[in-house]
Amino acid sequence: MKKFFKILLYILAGIIFLLAVTYLFFFIRWEKASSENMALLGPEAPLITVEGHTFRDLNKNRKLDIYEDSRQPVDSRVEDLIARMNIEEKAGMLFFHMMVMDGDGSLSEIPTFSNPFSLVLESPSSQIARKLMNHFNILEAPSAKAMIKWNNELQKMAERTRLGIPITVGSDPRHGKGMNIGTAISTRFFSRWPSPLGLAATRDSSLVHEFADIARQEYLAVGIRVALHPMADLATEPRWARVNGTFGEDACLSAKLTGAYVLGFQGDSLTNTSVACMSKHFSGGGPQEDGWDAHFASGPGQVYPGNNFDYHLIPFTEGAFPAGTAMIMPYYGIPKGQTSEDVGFAFNKDIITGLLRDSLGFNGVVCTDWAIVTDMFIKEAAAWGVEHFSEKERVKKIFDAGCDMIGGDSRTDLVLELVNEGRLAESRIDVSVRRILKVKFILGIFDNPYLDDNQMSVFENQTFKVKGKEAQRKSMVLLKNESDFLPLDKGIKVYSAGIDKEILSEYAEVVKTPDDADVIIQKLATPTSPPPEGAGFLENIFPQGRLDFPEDELSEILNLINKKPTVTVLTIDRPPVVPEIAKASKALVAEFEIEDDIICEMIFGEFNPSGKLPIEIPSSMQAVEKQFEDMPYDSENPLYPFGHGLTF
């Protein structure tokens, strides 16, 4: 036995040695690449004073140029800078990629095992110094202080490029409880709010505006200047993975809340105190065929069996556009049979130029959804309808369609090749660069992109946290309350399944077994299908497919409910199929990714529920499968209809 362990020890030591040598090899390569990239940078931008005003000399030529002068009209600054930019700098501006930071906020130049994304994403110096990119979607949020430090280090690197063009930082939603790479990033030091679906349950556009204004202030404090949201999509297909990011299935409600959301982030017009909204996903990403998401090859198609394409435009035409959204993101899917060719939205000239630009008159920035040109480590390129195209041909088709930026990619080389081959005119690129620069200048990023620790005071504002909790309360929907079972009396014996026991103990005596309890409180998440065979990393964590519990899980749930009177809390990210659970429960509650203390407050009567369902809760999977993907409220005999909600 000793010999066996000795051999095993040698094997483990050998593996560790090989891993160490491999990492050392790559470490040396990363260090060398970083040094070579940094050598491409020049000095920092000095300050110059003219007529009593101080400006940054971004191109370091010791004079004040028009684009450096904050007193000049935005259009003049844009044209002056475009005239100075070379084709490499213009190509860099056309990409909006992801970036990571180290735990203390340092730039992640050298990848580490503690930050797996750093191992697969390009370093900041590669993207900024070598590729001259200046739009990034930040993933992590270790702390507010770290994000401020990261912003300043990133901007300092950008300042050392030839023209000193600053960085625009964007982000997916950060104010919810949920965390899903590619859709939302929970940020613990931000105020906590319900999901957009929960905001829709409040029916309160003033509250949504207030949320967006608070979120704007918290974004500004850490340097985020583009919100990669709101989602103006409609949740007409209940199996779709992204239902929880929408304002529900009613177009008029969604339009009202989308407009309020954009106005809260941007203000009545875009200014240097705004966060620009990239409203998505034009022309409506909800009607996914059989509910499968278009991020993946399992769900590339959007279908309109109800001939209801125009209904999905309403949140844009009556919400995002009147509110002045600065940017638009099309989705991945193919709008089957709606245009002259069945290709994904961002490749589709009929959608981007014909409908969005020419018909609806949108002249802001259009940025594609992430990773539609080259494969990512977490998913293949969503080049639906043009899978057979080369990566270069995909890039050409995106710009021919009328898009301005490519999200989740950094293939500046392909743009340069197309220009050098004469297949993509520099004048066409200038059209997009002009739109992008206009937003940058209006946001004031050129004049002062730096932050200081004074911004930290935003996160000490208790009012923001109180407002978030108020919104959570307003979002809760009481679906069933048999014989006025709720509210519960405080101090009773409760068995908890899914609710934080420490929080629950403030209201009741938490017991260890159902047999010892007066009441059971259980919290259930919406079921999901196993990922398709061969699914990549991202698809493995996307909730989609079935909405009903498998028989074995359902049996366990019902066995628990039948032991004692039960309050069932449904966490709604997609509408679950729960007729048996609803029937067996004394009370049924819908919550939209909120905190357990708020759930307990409602169950024990500290406030009256007032939320109304923003989506239907279907009665069966058969009803789900029979309904049309593009039609609202068309589920046969729903268990709970759109707008349902009780109170005490």
JOZISUL-V456713 format. One record per residue. N is the residue number from 1. SS is DSSP state (@ for helix, = for strand, . for the rest). NEAR is the number of other ideal C-beta (glycine too) atoms within 10 Angstrom. D_FIRST is the distance of its C-alpha to the first C-alpha in Angstrom with 1 decimal. Layout:
# JOZISUL-V456713
n=<N,N>
ss=<SS,SS>
near=<NEAR,NEAR>
d_first=<D_FIRST,D_FIRST>
This chain:
# JOZISUL-V456713
n=<1,2,3,4,5,6,7,8,9,10,11,12,13,14,15,16,17,18,19,20,21,22,23,24,25,26,27,28,29,30,31,32,33,34,35,36,37,38,39,40,41,42,43,44,45,46,47,48,49,50,51,52,53,54,55,56,57,58,59,60,61,62,63,64,65,66,67,68,69,70,71,72,73,74,75,76,77,78,79,80,81,82,83,84,85,86,87,88,89,90,91,92,93,94,95,96,97,98,99,100,101,102,103,104,105,106,107,108,109,110,111,112,113,114,115,116,117,118,119,120,121,122,123,124,125,126,127,128,129,130,131,132,133,134,135,136,137,138,139,140,141,142,143,144,145,146,147,148,149,150,151,152,153,154,155,156,157,158,159,160,161,162,163,164,165,166,167,168,169,170,171,172,173,174,175,176,177,178,179,180,181,182,183,184,185,186,187,188,189,190,191,192,193,194,195,196,197,198,199,200,201,202,203,204,205,206,207,208,209,210,211,212,213,214,215,216,217,218,219,220,221,222,223,224,225,226,227,228,229,230,231,232,233,234,235,236,237,238,239,240,241,242,243,244,245,246,247,248,249,250,251,252,253,254,255,256,257,258,259,260,261,262,263,264,265,266,267,268,269,270,271,272,273,274,275,276,277,278,279,280,281,282,283,284,285,286,287,288,289,290,291,292,293,294,295,296,297,298,299,300,301,302,303,304,305,306,307,308,309,310,311,312,313,314,315,316,317,318,319,320,321,322,323,324,325,326,327,328,329,330,331,332,333,334,335,336,337,338,339,340,341,342,343,344,345,346,347,348,349,350,351,352,353,354,355,356,357,358,359,360,361,362,363,364,365,366,367,368,369,370,371,372,373,374,375,376,377,378,379,380,381,382,383,384,385,386,387,388,389,390,391,392,393,394,395,396,397,398,399,400,401,402,403,404,405,406,407,408,409,410,411,412,413,414,415,416,417,418,419,420,421,422,423,424,425,426,427,428,429,430,431,432,433,434,435,436,437,438,439,440,441,442,443,444,445,446,447,448,449,450,451,452,453,454,455,456,457,458,459,460,461,462,463,464,465,466,467,468,469,470,471,472,473,474,475,476,477,478,479,480,481,482,483,484,485,486,487,488,489,490,491,492,493,494,495,496,497,498,499,500,501,502,503,504,505,506,507,508,509,510,511,512,513,514,515,516,517,518,519,520,521,522,523,524,525,526,527,528,529,530,531,532,533,534,535,536,537,538,539,540,541,542,543,544,545,546,547,548,549,550,551,552,553,554,555,556,557,558,559,560,561,562,563,564,565,566,567,568,569,570,571,572,573,574,575,576,577,578,579,580,581,582,583,584,585,586,587,588,589,590,591,592,593,594,595,596,597,598,599,600,601,602,603,604,605,606,607,608,609,610,611,612,613,614,615,616,617,618,619,620,621,622,623,624,625,626,627,628,629,630,631,632,633,634,635,636,637,638,639,640,641,642,643,644,645,646,647,648>
ss=<.,@,@,@,@,@,@,@,@,@,@,@,@,@,@,@,@,@,@,@,@,@,@,@,@,@,@,@,@,@,@,@,@,@,@,@,@,@,.,.,.,.,.,.,.,.,=,=,=,=,.,.,=,=,=,=,.,.,.,.,.,.,.,.,.,@,@,@,.,.,.,.,.,@,@,@,@,@,@,@,@,@,@,@,.,.,@,@,@,@,@,@,.,.,=,=,=,=,=,.,=,.,.,.,.,.,=,.,.,.,.,=,.,.,=,@,@,@,@,.,.,.,.,@,@,@,@,@,@,@,.,.,.,.,=,=,=,=,.,.,.,.,.,@,@,@,@,@,@,@,@,@,@,@,@,@,@,@,@,.,.,.,.,.,.,.,.,=,=,=,=,.,=,.,.,.,.,.,.,=,.,.,.,=,.,.,.,.,.,.,.,.,.,.,.,@,@,@,@,@,@,@,.,.,@,@,@,@,@,@,@,@,@,@,@,@,@,@,@,@,@,.,.,=,=,=,=,.,.,.,=,.,.,.,.,.,.,.,.,.,.,.,@,@,@,.,.,.,.,.,@,@,@,@,@,@,@,@,@,@,@,@,@,@,@,@,.,.,.,.,.,.,.,.,.,=,=,=,=,=,=,=,.,.,.,.,.,=,@,@,@,.,.,.,.,.,@,@,@,.,=,=,.,.,.,.,.,.,@,@,@,@,@,@,@,@,@,@,@,@,.,.,.,.,.,.,=,=,=,=,.,.,.,=,=,.,.,.,.,.,.,.,.,=,@,@,@,.,@,@,@,@,@,@,@,@,@,@,@,.,.,.,.,.,=,=,=,=,=,=,.,.,.,.,.,.,.,.,.,.,.,.,.,.,.,.,.,.,.,.,@,@,@,@,@,@,@,@,@,@,@,.,.,.,=,=,=,.,.,.,.,@,@,@,@,@,@,@,@,@,.,.,.,.,.,@,@,@,@,@,@,@,@,@,@,@,@,@,@,@,@,@,.,.,.,.,.,.,.,.,.,.,@,@,@,@,@,@,@,@,.,@,@,@,@,@,@,@,@,@,@,@,@,@,@,.,=,=,=,=,=,@,@,@,.,.,.,.,.,.,.,.,=,=,=,=,=,.,.,.,@,@,@,@,.,.,.,.,=,=,.,.,.,@,@,@,.,.,=,=,=,=,=,=,=,.,.,.,.,.,.,.,.,.,.,.,@,@,@,@,.,.,.,.,.,.,.,=,.,.,@,@,@,@,@,@,@,@,@,@,@,.,.,.,.,=,=,=,=,=,=,.,.,.,.,.,=,.,@,@,@,@,@,@,.,.,=,=,=,=,=,.,.,.,.,@,@,@,@,@,@,@,@,.,.,.,.,.,.,.,.,.,.,.,.,.,=,.,.,.,@,@,@,@,@,@,.,.,.,.,.,.,.,.,.,.,.,.,.,=,.,.,.,.,.,=,.,.>
near=<5,6,7,8,9,10,10,10,10,10,10,10,10,10,10,10,10,10,11,11,10,10,14,10,10,13,14,10,10,18,12,10,17,18,11,13,21,15,9,14,18,13,8,14,21,11,9,15,9,12,6,5,11,9,19,22,17,22,19,16,10,8,9,18,17,16,25,24,17,17,11,16,11,15,12,13,23,23,16,15,24,17,10,15,21,11,14,16,20,22,26,24,24,24,25,29,20,23,25,21,25,19,13,11,21,14,20,20,20,15,19,13,9,8,17,12,17,22,14,12,21,18,22,25,21,18,25,27,22,20,20,23,26,24,24,23,20,22,18,20,20,18,18,22,16,18,25,21,20,28,23,16,16,24,21,16,21,25,22,17,21,17,19,20,25,24,24,22,24,23,24,18,21,24,24,25,19,17,12,19,16,21,22,23,21,16,23,10,17,24,24,20,30,30,27,32,27,27,29,28,29,26,20,20,19,10,20,27,19,18,27,25,18,23,25,20,16,22,25,18,21,28,23,23,24,27,29,24,26,32,29,36,30,31,28,30,27,24,25,27,25,28,30,27,26,28,32,26,28,23,26,11,22,32,25,20,31,33,25,25,31,28,22,25,27,23,16,9,10,20,11,15,12,24,25,24,30,24,29,24,25,26,25,32,29,28,29,27,19,16,22,24,25,26,27,22,18,19,26,23,20,29,19,21,13,16,10,19,18,13,21,26,21,18,31,27,17,18,27,26,23,14,23,18,29,24,25,26,25,29,27,27,28,24,26,16,11,16,17,9,11,15,22,30,32,31,27,29,18,19,22,27,16,16,22,27,17,12,12,15,8,21,9,23,25,25,28,29,24,24,25,25,27,17,13,19,13,18,21,16,20,27,25,23,19,21,14,7,16,11,16,18,17,24,27,20,21,27,21,15,24,24,29,24,23,28,23,22,25,21,20,24,14,21,23,16,16,20,18,10,10,7,13,21,12,12,7,14,22,16,12,20,23,15,18,23,25,19,21,26,22,19,24,16,21,24,14,12,23,13,20,8,10,9,19,16,9,19,18,8,15,8,9,22,16,11,18,23,17,16,27,27,21,19,31,27,27,21,22,19,18,12,7,9,16,20,19,21,11,12,11,14,13,26,25,23,16,14,21,15,13,11,17,21,13,12,21,23,14,20,17,10,8,18,9,13,22,16,21,22,25,20,18,17,14,21,18,17,14,9,18,15,6,8,16,16,12,21,22,11,16,23,21,25,20,18,23,19,20,11,8,8,12,15,12,12,21,17,11,17,22,12,14,17,17,25,25,26,24,24,21,26,21,26,27,23,24,27,13,15,22,19,13,17,25,20,25,26,25,28,26,29,23,24,17,19,17,23,25,23,20,24,26,20,14,14,16,13,25,18,30,18,23,32,31,26,26,27,18,17,13,11,18,22,11,12,22,16,23,24,19,24,14,17,23,12,9,20,23,22,13,18,15,18,18,19,11,12>
d_first=<0.0,3.8,5.3,5.0,6.4,8.6,9.9,10.5,12.3,14.3,15.3,16.5,18.2,19.9,21.1,22.5,24.2,25.7,27.0,28.4,30.1,31.5,32.9,34.4,36.1,37.6,38.4,40.5,42.2,42.9,44.3,46.5,47.8,48.6,50.5,52.4,53.3,54.4,56.6,58.6,59.7,62.8,64.0,64.1,67.3,69.9,72.2,75.9,78.8,81.8,84.8,82.8,79.9,76.4,74.5,71.3,72.1,69.5,70.5,71.1,74.6,76.2,78.5,78.4,78.0,78.9,75.4,74.5,77.5,76.8,80.6,80.9,80.9,77.6,78.9,80.3,76.9,75.2,77.6,77.5,73.7,73.6,76.1,73.8,70.6,69.4,67.8,64.2,64.9,66.4,63.5,61.0,63.0,62.5,58.8,57.2,53.5,50.5,49.2,46.5,46.4,43.8,43.2,45.8,48.4,48.0,48.5,45.3,45.8,42.2,39.8,36.9,33.9,35.2,38.3,37.3,40.9,41.5,39.2,41.5,44.9,47.1,47.6,50.8,52.2,51.6,53.6,56.2,56.8,56.2,57.1,59.6,58.5,59.6,58.6,55.1,53.5,51.2,48.0,46.5,48.2,46.0,49.1,52.8,52.7,50.1,52.2,55.3,53.6,52.3,55.8,57.4,55.0,55.4,59.2,59.3,57.5,60.0,62.9,62.0,62.6,66.0,67.8,65.6,65.3,63.3,60.4,60.8,57.8,57.4,55.2,54.3,55.1,53.4,54.9,53.1,50.0,48.3,46.3,46.1,45.8,49.1,51.2,50.8,49.1,48.8,50.0,49.5,52.2,54.9,56.9,55.4,57.5,57.2,56.5,59.6,59.7,59.9,62.7,64.5,64.2,66.3,69.1,70.0,70.8,71.8,68.3,66.7,69.0,68.0,64.3,64.8,66.8,64.1,61.4,63.7,63.8,60.0,59.5,62.1,60.4,57.3,59.2,58.8,62.1,61.5,60.4,58.8,60.3,62.1,61.3,64.6,63.1,64.0,61.4,63.3,60.1,57.9,54.7,54.9,51.9,54.3,56.6,55.6,56.8,60.3,63.3,63.2,65.2,68.8,70.3,72.9,70.5,68.1,71.0,72.2,68.8,67.9,71.2,70.6,67.0,68.3,71.2,68.9,66.7,69.5,72.7,76.0,75.5,72.8,73.0,71.0,69.7,68.5,65.1,65.9,64.9,63.4,64.4,62.5,62.1,65.5,67.0,64.7,61.1,61.0,62.0,58.8,58.8,56.9,55.5,53.0,52.9,54.3,51.6,49.8,50.7,50.4,53.6,56.0,59.2,61.6,64.1,67.4,68.3,70.6,72.4,71.6,70.7,73.3,72.1,68.9,71.1,72.6,70.1,70.7,74.4,75.2,72.3,70.5,73.5,76.2,73.9,73.6,70.0,69.4,66.8,65.7,62.5,62.7,59.8,57.7,59.1,61.8,64.9,65.4,69.0,70.4,71.1,72.2,68.6,65.4,63.3,61.4,63.6,63.0,63.9,66.9,70.2,72.1,69.9,69.7,73.1,75.1,74.2,72.6,74.8,78.0,78.5,77.0,77.8,74.5,74.5,71.5,68.1,66.2,62.4,60.2,57.1,53.8,52.3,54.9,54.9,51.4,48.1,46.1,42.4,42.7,45.3,47.4,51.0,53.3,56.0,57.3,60.2,59.6,56.1,57.5,59.0,57.5,56.5,59.7,61.8,60.2,61.2,64.7,65.1,64.0,66.8,69.2,68.7,69.7,66.5,66.3,62.6,59.3,56.6,52.8,53.4,54.2,55.6,58.6,58.4,59.5,62.6,63.5,63.2,65.5,68.0,68.0,68.5,71.4,69.9,69.6,72.6,72.1,74.9,72.8,69.9,72.5,73.3,69.8,69.4,72.6,71.4,68.1,69.8,72.4,69.7,68.0,71.4,72.5,69.2,70.0,66.8,68.7,70.4,67.5,64.0,62.5,61.3,61.1,59.5,62.7,61.5,58.8,61.6,61.6,58.2,59.7,62.4,61.8,64.6,62.4,59.6,62.2,63.8,60.4,59.8,63.4,62.7,59.6,61.7,64.4,62.0,60.7,62.1,62.5,62.4,62.8,63.9,64.6,67.2,66.8,63.2,62.7,62.9,60.6,61.4,59.4,57.4,56.5,53.0,51.2,47.9,46.7,44.9,44.9,47.2,45.9,45.8,46.7,49.8,50.7,50.5,53.6,55.5,54.0,51.6,48.4,46.7,43.2,44.2,47.1,48.3,49.0,51.0,54.6,53.9,51.1,51.1,48.9,48.8,48.1,47.7,49.4,47.3,46.4,45.5,42.2,42.7,43.9,41.5,40.8,41.9,41.2,39.9,43.2,44.1,40.9,42.1,45.8,47.0,49.3,50.1,50.2,51.7,51.0,47.8,45.8,46.5,43.2,43.6,47.3,46.6,44.3,46.9,49.7,47.8,47.4,51.1,52.3,50.8,53.2,55.9,54.3,55.1,53.4,53.2,52.9,51.7,53.9,52.8,54.2,56.2,54.0,55.0,54.8,57.7,55.7,54.2,57.6,59.2,56.7,56.6,59.3,59.4,58.1,57.9,57.4,55.9,55.6,52.4,53.7,52.1,51.2,53.7,56.5,55.4,55.4,58.8,60.3,58.7,60.0,63.4,63.7,65.3,66.7,65.0,67.4,65.4,66.4,64.1,64.4,63.0,63.2,60.4,60.5,60.6,58.4,56.5,59.4,61.8,59.6,59.5,63.3,64.4,65.4,63.1,66.1,67.9,67.7,67.8,67.9,65.1,66.6,67.1,64.6,62.9,64.2,66.7,67.0,68.6,67.4,66.7,67.6,68.2,68.5>
